[in-house]
Amino acid sequence: MASVREMIRAAQSEMRTTSPTPERANELLWHLTALIGNCNEEIREADMDYARVLLEHLEQDETANRAKIRAETTPEFLRKREARDTKELCTEIVRSLKIFLRGLQEEMRLSR
């Protein structure tokens, strides 16, 4: 089974290489909208993991800025950033699909 990131990137690739039919655009919109919830869950988990790492560094170091810099070099910080970037990408694709579908509706309305 594909990961959430892979599914979002596949939708992005599909939209970049082909112009989806209205039915496919609607299907992608529903699918990606549902995936935003998965992104939110991953963000919550990644934020908690990063907070634990940051706390460990704060307890070890005497200054907060050094602890933060050290914590930002960990895999937990990378996971946190990737989760947020994935949600942002998903949200932008959803917005694009909505605009695409609205444009198609307007074309159909004007052609009547």
C-alpha positions in Angstrom: 0.0 0.0 0.0 1.3 3.5 -0.9 2.0 6.1 1.8 0.0 9.3 2.1 3.0 11.2 0.6 3.2 8.9 -2.3 -0.6 9.2 -3.0 -0.4 13.0 -2.9 2.7 13.1 -5.2 1.0 10.7 -7.6 -2.0 13.0 -7.8 0.3 16.0 -8.3 2.2 14.1 -11.1 -1.1 13.1 -12.8 -2.3 16.7 -12.8 1.0 18.0 -14.1 1.2 15.5 -17.0 -2.5 15.3 -18.1 -5.6 17.4 -18.0 -8.0 15.4 -15.9 -11.5 14.8 -17.0 -14.2 16.3 -14.8 -15.0 12.9 -13.3 -11.3 12.2 -12.5 -10.8 15.7 -11.1 -13.8 15.2 -8.8 -12.5 11.8 -7.7 -9.0 13.3 -7.0 -10.6 16.1 -5.1 -12.5 13.7 -2.8 -9.5 11.5 -2.3 -7.1 14.4 -1.5 -9.6 16.1 0.8 -9.8 12.8 2.8 -6.0 12.6 2.9 -5.8 16.0 4.6 -7.0 14.3 7.8 -4.2 11.8 7.6 -1.7 14.7 7.1 -3.1 16.3 10.3 -2.6 13.1 12.2 1.0 12.8 11.0 1.7 16.4 11.9 0.4 15.9 15.4 2.6 12.8 15.9 5.7 14.5 14.3 5.2 17.6 16.5 5.2 15.5 19.6 8.3 13.6 18.7 10.1 16.8 17.8 9.0 18.4 21.1 10.5 15.4 23.0 13.8 15.8 21.2 13.8 19.6 21.7 13.2 19.0 25.4 16.1 16.6 25.7 18.4 19.1 24.0 17.1 21.9 26.3 17.9 19.8 29.4 21.4 19.1 28.1 22.3 22.6 26.8 22.5 25.8 28.8 20.9 28.0 26.1 17.6 27.6 24.3 18.9 28.8 20.9 21.7 26.1 20.8 19.2 23.4 21.9 16.8 24.5 19.1 19.6 24.4 16.5 20.7 21.0 17.6 17.1 19.7 17.6 16.6 21.0 14.1 19.3 18.7 12.8 17.5 15.5 13.9 15.3 13.2 11.9 12.4 14.2 14.0 12.6 17.7 12.8 12.8 16.5 9.2 9.7 14.4 9.7 7.9 17.4 11.1 8.8 19.5 8.1 7.9 16.8 5.6 4.5 16.3 7.3 3.7 20.1 7.1 5.0 20.3 3.5 2.9 17.3 2.5 -0.2 18.9 4.0 0.5 22.2 2.3 1.0 20.4 -1.1 -2.2 18.5 -0.6 -4.1 21.7 0.3 -2.8 23.5 -2.8 -3.8 20.6 -5.1 -7.3 20.6 -3.6 -7.5 24.4 -4.2 -6.4 23.9 -7.8 -8.9 21.1 -8.4 -11.7 23.3 -7.0 -10.7 26.1 -9.3 -10.5 23.7 -12.3 -14.0 22.3 -11.5 -15.5 25.8 -11.0 -14.1 26.8 -14.4 -15.7 23.8 -16.0 -19.0 24.5 -14.4 -18.9 28.1 -15.6 -18.1 26.9 -19.2 -21.0 24.6 -19.1 -23.3 27.3 -17.8 -22.2 29.8 -20.5 -22.6 27.3 -23.3 -26.3 26.7 -22.6 
